[in-house]
Amino acid sequence: MKFKEFMSTLDRGIKHVYLLSGEETFYIDKAREKILDKLKVDKSELVILDCSEKIPLAEIINTIDSMPLFTTQNVTLVKNAPFFSAENKSERLEKVLENMLETNYVIFTAKSADKRKKLYKLVAKVGGVLEADLLRAWQIDEWLNEKLKSVEKVMYGDARKYFSERIAVLPEISLWYLENELDKIALNVSGKEITVSHLERVMLDPPEVSNFALPDAIDARRPKKAVELLRTQLRDEKNFPVTTAMLVRHVRQLLRAKFFLKKGVKGRALGEPLEMNPYIAQKIGEISATYPKPLLEEVFLELADADFKLKTGRAGVEVLEKIVVKLSRR
């Protein structure tokens, strides 16, 4: 089950077995903390086993199934558990989890889990499973509303749009990062409302070298500014693949927007087919109209060639500069 529903079930009582699976560590950490808080577990009493350290399965099972010594309960945290996606299975582990001692509790964490596996189905039946998937930009509103409520702040209109634009350019969203950013912003806001100026001062600082600045300069037909930003990002050769991927992503978004616009999908309705926040999808749709389709298709192929040449040392920053100038001078 998803995070909000999972957290609600914890208020109705704690089970003896839990699986917290997925890549969003924010959800996993919050769920784990709440389970341990409900159990009133002292950190010194918690037994932590990390499967990345190649701990034998027999040792894990014995720990889970052991009677508590000098405490009233036995609580085990098994991190990076491989047995919810790997082919190996253990009838003994299944039996232990199905018949947990009343004094014993176990929390498994895993980056991935196969719902078809018998062990997964068993945990879902006798305990609880959290699906902690990474959020995408268009899915952030519910989380943002909850966060603003917790810090007793509000964010309207232009500020919401600005926030959405900034996170839309991130290759993936880290909720821990966003929580820290919003905590910093909240501390710097004396009133109740968070405005664009508050976000500009704190969020994704410094903006001139963040990912969104380069495509913004290209879209605004500012070739000189775009080239300056490109050179800033590529001072470190390690940024070549990331910057190229960002340009490819932007061109692909523009092409897809043109495709759906031709089908009659307009404005914020572009959000669903483009899998983007509606505010950003609307903006991409408007910008795509300023680009000729043949130019975008030509540049898309040139970026693939540039990526190959950069990775093989056959070209330098100039190959991306030519593409950026071509797009900016359309």
C-alpha positions, 0 to 999 in steps of 0.5 A, a space after each residue: 500500500 502507498 505511504 498515506 494509507 500505510 501510515 494510517 494503518 499503523 494508528 490502528 495497531 502494530 503487526 509483527 512483520 513489515 516490509 518497507 520496499 521501494 527507492 524513496 528513502 523518505 517514506 521508508 525512514 518515516 514509516 520505520 520511525 513510526 513503527 519503532 515509536 509505536 513499539 516504544 523501542 529503545 535504540 540500544 534494544 533494536 537489532 539491525 542486520 544489513 544483508 549487504 554485509 552478506 549475513 547468512 540467512 540462517 543467522 537472520 532467521 535465528 535472530 528474528 525467532 529468538 526469545 527476548 533476553 533482558 527485554 520485553 520484546 525482540 525487534 529486528 530491522 533487516 536492511 537491504 533484504 534480497 529475498 523479496 526479489 531473488 529466486 531463492 526461497 526459505 520454507 523456514 523463514 516463511 514458517 517463522 514469519 507466519 507464526 511470529 512469537 507474540 514478543 517478536 517484531 521484524 521490519 524488512 527494507 528492500 529497494 525492490 520487491 516482487 509482488 508475485 513472490 510467495 514471501 511477499 504475499 505472506 508478509 502482505 497477509 500477516 503484516 504490512 507492506 509499504 510501496 515507497 516509489 519515487 515521486 514524479 514532479 506531477 505527483 508532488 501536490 499531495 506531499 507538498 500540501 501535507 508538508 505546508 500544513 506541518 510547518 503552518 505555511 501556505 503557498 499560492 498561485 505564482 509561488 506554486 508555479 515557481 516551485 513546480 517549475 524548479 522541481 520539474 527539471 530535477 532528474 528525480 525528486 528527493 523528498 528529504 531534499 525538498 523537506 530540508 529546503 522547505 524547512 529552511 524557507 519556513 524559518 525565513 518566512 515571518 508570516 504565513 504565506 511563502 512567496 516567489 521571492 522566498 523561494 528564489 532566495 533559498 530554493 535550488 541556490 544558486 539558480 544560474 547554474 541549476 538545470 532549469 536555467 539553460 533550457 530557459 535561456 534557450 527557450 527565450 532565444 538568448 544564445 549568448 546567455 545559453 552558451 555562458 550557462 553551458 560552459 559554466 555547467 561543463 567546467 567539470 567534464 563529469 557534467 557532460 553526460 548529465 547536461 547532454 541528457 538534460 538537453 535530450 530530455 527537453 527536446 523530447 518534451 517539446 516534440 511530445 508536446 507538439 504531438 499532443 497539441 496536434 491531437 487537440 490536447 491543450 493547456 494543463 490537460 497536457 500534464 497527463 500525457 506528458 507525465 508532468 505537473 500541469 503548470 509545467 506541461 502548459 508552459 512546455 506546450 506554449 514554448 513548443 509552438 515556437 520551435 519548428 518540428 524539423 529543427 527539433 527532430 534534427 537536433 534530437 539526432 545531433 544530440 545522440 551523435 554528440 553524446 557518443 563523441 563526448 563519451 569517446 573523446 572525439 569532441 568537446 564542449 563545442 559540439 553542444 555549443 553549436 546545438 544550443 546556438 541552433 536552438 536559441 536562434 530558431 
